[in-house]
Amino acid sequence: MLLLCAPPSGAGDLAIIAVASPVLVAVAIQAKRPLLARFGAKTSYAIYAIHVPVLLIAKFVCEREHVPLPAPILATAVAVVVLAYLANRFYDGPARAWLSTVTLAAAPGQA
């Protein structure tokens, strides 16, 4: 998200990913707050699934409206996390619950 309105730099982007990802994993492993860890675990797939569309929309708005950094970075990060929470709460969670009842109901008949 730091590179939201900046032109891609190729090797620089790769270096940020190569360094930032292991650092984030190390920080998460050392986390003393299980609530935050649970939140991250529940929303991680939704963050993965929606971050690119949100980033593309934010980049388009930044370029069109000439929005200076750093405001769009924070706004985009917050939007991704909030949308991921909502997606998990109202879509993914209920869908998983429903699928588990459907597969559990179908399992005895197939045995």
Backbone as a printed PyTorch tensor [residue, N CA C, xyz], in Angstrom:
tensor([[[  0.8090,  -1.1840,   0.0000],
         [  0.0000,   0.0000,   0.0000],
         [  0.8570,   1.2540,   0.0000]],

        [[  2.1000,   1.1240,   0.4530],
         [  2.9860,   2.2710,   0.4530],
         [  3.2570,   2.7660,  -0.9580]],

        [[  3.1260,   1.8950,  -1.9140],
         [  3.4220,   2.2530,  -3.2960],
         [  2.1710,   2.6090,  -4.0760]],

        [[  1.1120,   2.9630,  -3.3580],
         [ -0.1960,   3.1720,  -3.9580],
         [ -0.1770,   4.1360,  -5.1320]],

        [[  0.3580,   5.3100,  -4.9570],
         [  0.3400,   6.3070,  -6.0230],
         [  1.7100,   6.5130,  -6.6470]],

        [[  2.6400,   5.6620,  -6.3080],
         [  3.9830,   5.7680,  -6.8680],
         [  4.0970,   4.8620,  -8.0880]],

        [[  4.9260,   5.2310,  -9.0360],
         [  5.1170,   4.3480, -10.1890],
         [  5.8240,   3.0710,  -9.7670]],

        [[  5.5070,   1.9450, -10.3960],
         [  6.1560,   0.6910, -10.0170],
         [  7.6490,   0.7440, -10.3090]],

        [[  8.4270,   0.1250,  -9.4080],
         [  9.8720,   0.1640,  -9.6060],
         [ 10.4610,  -1.2210,  -9.8310]],

        [[  9.6490,  -2.2330,  -9.9050],
         [ 10.1330,  -3.5830, -10.1930],
         [ 10.9420,  -4.1750,  -9.0610]],

        [[ 12.2570,  -4.0180,  -9.1120],
         [ 13.1400,  -4.6090,  -8.1080],
         [ 12.8680,  -4.0260,  -6.7290]],

        [[ 12.5410,  -2.7490,  -6.6600],
         [ 12.2330,  -2.1280,  -5.3700],
         [ 10.9980,  -2.7380,  -4.7410]],

        [[  9.9740,  -2.9510,  -5.5580],
         [  8.7560,  -3.5870,  -5.0590],
         [  9.0560,  -4.9960,  -4.5580]],

        [[  9.8360,  -5.7380,  -5.3130],
         [ 10.1900,  -7.0980,  -4.9200],
         [ 10.9750,  -7.0980,  -3.6160]],

        [[ 11.8700,  -6.1330,  -3.4520],
         [ 12.6550,  -6.0510,  -2.2140],
         [ 11.7590,  -5.7520,  -1.0200]],

        [[ 10.7950,  -4.8620,  -1.2020],
         [  9.8740,  -4.5480,  -0.1080],
         [  9.0810,  -5.7900,   0.2830]],

        [[  8.6030,  -6.5210,  -0.7110],
         [  7.8380,  -7.7340,  -0.4270],
         [  8.7160,  -8.7740,   0.2470]],

        [[  9.9390,  -8.9400,  -0.2350],
         [ 10.8470,  -9.9450,   0.3250],
         [ 11.2360,  -9.6250,   1.7590]],

        [[ 11.2870,  -8.3540,   2.1090],
         [ 11.6570,  -7.9700,   3.4740],
         [ 10.4230,  -7.8440,   4.3560]],

        [[  9.3700,  -7.2070,   3.8500],
         [  8.1900,  -6.9320,   4.6720],
         [  7.4470,  -8.2010,   5.0680]],

        [[  7.3090,  -9.1460,   4.1700],
         [  6.5560, -10.3650,   4.4890],
         [  7.1670, -11.1420,   5.6420]],

        [[  8.4510, -11.4530,   5.6230],
         [  9.0250, -12.1660,   6.7680],
         [  8.9550, -11.3700,   8.0690]],

        [[  9.1050, -10.0630,   7.9740],
         [  9.0170,  -9.2380,   9.1850],
         [  7.6100,  -9.3000,   9.7610]],

        [[  6.5940,  -9.2120,   8.9060],
         [  5.2130,  -9.2960,   9.3880],
         [  4.9230, -10.6550,  10.0100]],

        [[  5.4240, -11.7200,   9.4230],
         [  5.2260, -13.0530,   9.9860],
         [  5.9170, -13.1560,  11.3400]],

        [[  7.1320, -12.6520,  11.4440],
         [  7.8630, -12.7020,  12.7180],
         [  7.1360, -11.9120,  13.7980]],

        [[  6.6130, -10.7510,  13.4500],
         [  5.8650,  -9.9470,  14.4120],
         [  4.5980, -10.6810,  14.8410]],

        [[  3.9020, -11.2900,  13.8920],
         [  2.6740, -12.0170,  14.2210],
         [  2.9520, -13.2000,  15.1400]],

        [[  4.0530, -13.8920,  14.9110],
         [  4.4060, -15.0400,  15.7550],
         [  4.6720, -14.5890,  17.1880]],

        [[  5.2890, -13.4350,  17.3460],
         [  5.6430, -12.9290,  18.6620],
         [  4.5000, -12.1730,  19.3410]],

        [[  3.3600, -12.0460,  18.6790],
         [  2.2520, -11.2460,  19.2130],
         [  1.7770, -11.7820,  20.5530]],

        [[  1.5680, -10.8830,  21.4690],
         [  1.0860, -11.2390,  22.8060],
         [ -0.4190, -11.0080,  22.9360]],

        [[ -1.0430, -10.6140,  21.8680],
         [ -2.4680, -10.3120,  21.8960],
         [ -3.2420, -11.3300,  21.0620]],

        [[ -3.8150, -12.3350,  21.7120],
         [ -4.5200, -13.3620,  20.9420],
         [ -5.7310, -12.8280,  20.1870]],

        [[ -6.3650, -11.7810,  20.6970],
         [ -7.5170, -11.2130,  20.0000],
         [ -7.1020, -10.6740,  18.6370]],

        [[ -5.9930,  -9.9620,  18.6010],
         [ -5.4890,  -9.4340,  17.3390],
         [ -5.0760, -10.5670,  16.3990]],

        [[ -4.4640, -11.6020,  16.9550],
         [ -4.0670, -12.7550,  16.1360],
         [ -5.2960, -13.4540,  15.5590]],

        [[ -6.3400, -13.6250,  16.3680],
         [ -7.5760, -14.2510,  15.8740],
         [ -8.2130, -13.4050,  14.7750]],

        [[ -8.2300, -12.0780,  14.9820],
         [ -8.7890, -11.1880,  13.9640],
         [ -8.0180, -11.3320,  12.6610]],

        [[ -6.7090, -11.3560,  12.7600],
         [ -5.8770, -11.5210,  11.5710],
         [ -6.1120, -12.8510,  10.8870]],

        [[ -6.2640, -13.9000,  11.6860],
         [ -6.5030, -15.2240,  11.1130],
         [ -7.8570, -15.2880,  10.4030]],

        [[ -8.8590, -14.6570,  10.9810],
         [-10.1940, -14.7000,  10.3880],
         [-10.3240, -13.8300,   9.1480]],

        [[ -9.5570, -12.7500,   9.0800],
         [ -9.7090, -11.8230,   7.9610],
         [ -8.6160, -11.9470,   6.9110]],

        [[ -7.6210, -12.7920,   7.1340],
         [ -6.4780, -12.8270,   6.2220],
         [ -6.8690, -13.2080,   4.7980]],

        [[ -7.7470, -14.1980,   4.6360],
         [ -8.1220, -14.5690,   3.2750],
         [ -8.9270, -13.4570,   2.6060]],

        [[ -9.8210, -12.8390,   3.3570],
         [-10.6090, -11.7440,   2.7790],
         [ -9.7070, -10.5780,   2.3910]],

        [[ -8.7070, -10.2860,   3.2190],
         [ -7.7530,  -9.2280,   2.8650],
         [ -7.0490,  -9.5950,   1.5650]],

        [[ -6.6130, -10.8290,   1.4810],
         [ -5.9480, -11.3070,   0.2660],
         [ -6.8770, -11.1660,  -0.9500]],

        [[ -8.1290, -11.5330,  -0.7700],
         [ -9.0600, -11.5550,  -1.8940],
         [ -9.4580, -10.1570,  -2.3750]],

        [[ -9.5520,  -9.1940,  -1.4720],
         [-10.0660,  -7.8820,  -1.8890],
         [ -9.0160,  -6.7990,  -2.0100]],

        [[ -7.7840,  -7.0470,  -1.5790],
         [ -6.8300,  -5.9360,  -1.5620],
         [ -6.4940,  -5.4040,  -2.9540]],

        [[ -6.3940,  -6.2580,  -3.9450],
         [ -6.0360,  -5.7750,  -5.2840],
         [ -7.1370,  -4.8990,  -5.8810]],

        [[ -8.4050,  -5.3160,  -5.8630],
         [ -9.4320,  -4.4080,  -6.3990],
         [ -9.4910,  -3.0710,  -5.6520]],

        [[ -9.3560,  -3.1090,  -4.3330],
         [ -9.3940,  -1.8650,  -3.5610],
         [ -8.1920,  -0.9880,  -3.9210]],

        [[ -7.0110,  -1.6020,  -4.0510],
         [ -5.8190,  -0.8340,  -4.4260],
         [ -5.9620,  -0.2190,  -5.8200]],

        [[ -6.5310,  -0.9730,  -6.7470],
         [ -6.7150,  -0.4420,  -8.0990],
         [ -7.6880,   0.7340,  -8.1160]],

        [[ -8.7600,   0.6220,  -7.3570],
         [ -9.7220,   1.7270,  -7.2690],
         [ -9.0510,   2.9460,  -6.6350]],

        [[ -8.3020,   2.7140,  -5.5500],
         [ -7.6220,   3.8220,  -4.8730],
         [ -6.5850,   4.4660,  -5.7860]],

        [[ -5.8490,   3.6560,  -6.5180],
         [ -4.8410,   4.1960,  -7.4480],
         [ -5.5040,   5.0400,  -8.5340]],

        [[ -6.6210,   4.5580,  -9.0630],
         [ -7.3640,   5.3050, -10.0790],
         [ -7.8120,   6.6570,  -9.5250]],

        [[ -8.3640,   6.6480,  -8.3120],
         [ -8.8280,   7.8950,  -7.6970],
         [ -7.6530,   8.8350,  -7.4380]],

        [[ -6.5440,   8.2860,  -6.9450],
         [ -5.3470,   9.1080,  -6.6930],
         [ -4.8720,   9.8010,  -7.9570]],

        [[ -4.8020,   9.0490,  -9.0250],
         [ -4.3080,   9.6150, -10.2810],
         [ -5.2850,  10.6280, -10.8670]],

        [[ -6.5550,  10.3300, -10.7990],
         [ -7.5610,  11.2210, -11.3850],
         [ -7.7040,  12.5220, -10.5990]],

        [[ -7.6850,  12.4030,  -9.2700],
         [ -7.9160,  13.5710,  -8.4230],
         [ -6.6300,  14.2350,  -7.9440]],

        [[ -5.4740,  13.6630,  -8.3180],
         [ -4.1700,  14.1970,  -7.8920],
         [ -4.0860,  14.3170,  -6.3710]],

        [[ -4.4420,  13.2400,  -5.6950],
         [ -4.4220,  13.2130,  -4.2290],
         [ -2.9910,  12.9800,  -3.7670]],

        [[ -2.4700,  13.8550,  -2.8930],
         [ -1.1020,  13.6780,  -2.4210],
         [ -1.0210,  12.5870,  -1.3480]],

        [[  0.1420,  11.9350,  -1.3030],
         [  0.3820,  10.9590,  -0.2440],
         [  0.5620,  11.7090,   1.0630]],

        [[  0.3760,  11.1560,   2.2080],
         [  0.1260,   9.7810,   2.5950],
         [ -1.3360,   9.4640,   2.8690]],

        [[ -2.2380,  10.4380,   2.7410],
         [ -3.6460,  10.2090,   3.0710],
         [ -4.2410,   8.9810,   2.3920]],

        [[ -4.0300,   8.7510,   1.0920],
         [ -4.6450,   7.5840,   0.4650],
         [ -4.0990,   6.2550,   0.9810]],

        [[ -2.8780,   6.2550,   1.4760],
         [ -2.3080,   5.0080,   1.9930],
         [ -3.0810,   4.5570,   3.2210]],

        [[ -3.2650,   5.4610,   4.1640],
         [ -3.9950,   5.1230,   5.3810],
         [ -5.4480,   4.7910,   5.0650]],

        [[ -6.0780,   5.5910,   4.2200],
         [ -7.4790,   5.3520,   3.8640],
         [ -7.6580,   3.9990,   3.1850]],

        [[ -6.7440,   3.6400,   2.3170],
         [ -6.8310,   2.3620,   1.6170],
         [ -6.6030,   1.2000,   2.5710]],

        [[ -5.6420,   1.3250,   3.4600],
         [ -5.3860,   0.2650,   4.4380],
         [ -6.6080,   0.0500,   5.3290]],

        [[ -7.1920,   1.1310,   5.7910],
         [ -8.3860,   1.0240,   6.6370],
         [ -9.5380,   0.4170,   5.8410]],

        [[ -9.7200,   0.8530,   4.5970],
         [-10.8020,   0.3130,   3.7650],
         [-10.6360,  -1.1860,   3.5460]],

        [[ -9.4250,  -1.6390,   3.2780],
         [ -9.1840,  -3.0720,   3.0590],
         [ -9.5220,  -3.8700,   4.3070]],

        [[ -9.0760,  -3.4000,   5.4660],
         [ -9.3260,  -4.1340,   6.7140],
         [-10.8130,  -4.1420,   7.0440]],

        [[-11.4750,  -3.0020,   6.9040],
         [-12.9140,  -2.9350,   7.2090],
         [-13.7110,  -3.8100,   6.2420]],

        [[-13.4140,  -3.7200,   4.9520],
         [-14.1230,  -4.5600,   3.9760],
         [-13.8490,  -6.0460,   4.2110]],

        [[-12.6310,  -6.3850,   4.6000],
         [-12.3110,  -7.7840,   4.8920],
         [-13.1000,  -8.2720,   6.0940]],

        [[-13.1990,  -7.4460,   7.1280],
         [-13.9970,  -7.8240,   8.3030],
         [-15.4580,  -8.0420,   7.9070]],

        [[-16.0050,  -7.1030,   7.1490],
         [-17.4090,  -7.2180,   6.7360],
         [-17.6300,  -8.4400,   5.8490]],

        [[-16.7020,  -8.6980,   4.9450],
         [-16.8240,  -9.8750,   4.0850],
         [-16.7980, -11.1560,   4.9060]],

        [[-15.9220, -11.2150,   5.8950],
         [-15.8500, -12.3950,   6.7380],
         [-17.0990, -12.5270,   7.6090]],

        [[-17.5430, -11.4270,   8.1550],
         [-18.6840, -11.4430,   9.0850],
         [-19.9920, -11.7930,   8.3920]],

        [[-20.2260, -11.2110,   7.2220],
         [-21.5330, -11.3560,   6.5840],
         [-21.5620, -12.2710,   5.3740]],

        [[-20.4230, -12.7080,   4.8880],
         [-20.4190, -13.6000,   3.7270],
         [-19.6570, -14.8930,   4.0140]],

        [[-18.3760, -14.7810,   4.2610],
         [-17.5400, -15.9680,   4.3940],
         [-17.9200, -16.8250,   5.6000]],

        [[-18.1030, -16.1960,   6.7410],
         [-18.4830, -16.9430,   7.9480],
         [-19.8010, -17.6940,   7.7680]],

        [[-20.8790, -16.9970,   7.3750],
         [-22.1420, -17.6990,   7.1440],
         [-22.0470, -18.7660,   6.0420]],

        [[-21.2850, -18.4910,   4.9870],
         [-21.1500, -19.4800,   3.9120],
         [-20.4480, -20.7390,   4.4200]],

        [[-19.3790, -20.5590,   5.2170],
         [-18.6960, -21.7270,   5.7840],
         [-19.6030, -22.5030,   6.7290]],

        [[-20.3840, -21.7890,   7.5450],
         [-21.3060, -22.4620,   8.4700],
         [-22.3510, -23.2670,   7.6970]],

        [[-22.8990, -22.6730,   6.6460],
         [-23.8990, -23.3690,   5.8450],
         [-23.2790, -24.5820,   5.1470]],

        [[-22.1000, -24.4080,   4.5790],
         [-21.4480, -25.5260,   3.8990],
         [-21.1270, -26.6610,   4.8530]],

        [[-20.7640, -26.3310,   6.0930],
         [-20.4730, -27.4140,   7.0360],
         [-21.7400, -28.1730,   7.3920]],

        [[-22.8890, -27.5310,   7.4520],
         [-24.1290, -28.2650,   7.7340],
         [-24.5340, -29.1200,   6.5370]],

        [[-24.3190, -28.6030,   5.3360],
         [-24.6710, -29.3480,   4.1270],
         [-23.7660, -30.5810,   3.9970]],

        [[-22.4770, -30.4080,   4.2030],
         [-21.5650, -31.5550,   4.0510],
         [-21.7340, -32.5510,   5.1790]],

        [[-22.0340, -32.0800,   6.3950],
         [-22.2710, -33.0180,   7.4890],
         [-23.5660, -33.7910,   7.2880]],

        [[-24.5840, -33.1290,   6.7310],
         [-25.8500, -33.8110,   6.4720],
         [-25.7010, -34.8250,   5.3480]],

        [[-24.8480, -34.5440,   4.3720],
         [-24.6620, -35.4430,   3.2400],
         [-23.7360, -36.6130,   3.5820]],

        [[-22.8750, -36.4590,   4.5360],
         [-21.8780, -37.4820,   4.8600],
         [-22.4740, -38.8130,   5.3040]],

        [[-23.4720, -38.8560,   6.2100],
         [-23.9860, -40.1660,   6.6310],
         [-24.6300, -40.9710,   5.4970]],

        [[-25.2820, -40.2970,   4.5560],
         [-25.9130, -40.9860,   3.4580],
         [-24.9200, -41.5970,   2.4720]],

        [[-23.7280, -41.0940,   2.4260],
         [-22.7330, -41.5720,   1.5030],
         [-21.8750, -42.6630,   2.0980]],

        [[-21.9410, -42.8810,   3.3830],
         [-21.0730, -43.8740,   4.0300],
         [-21.5170, -45.2840,   3.7890]]])
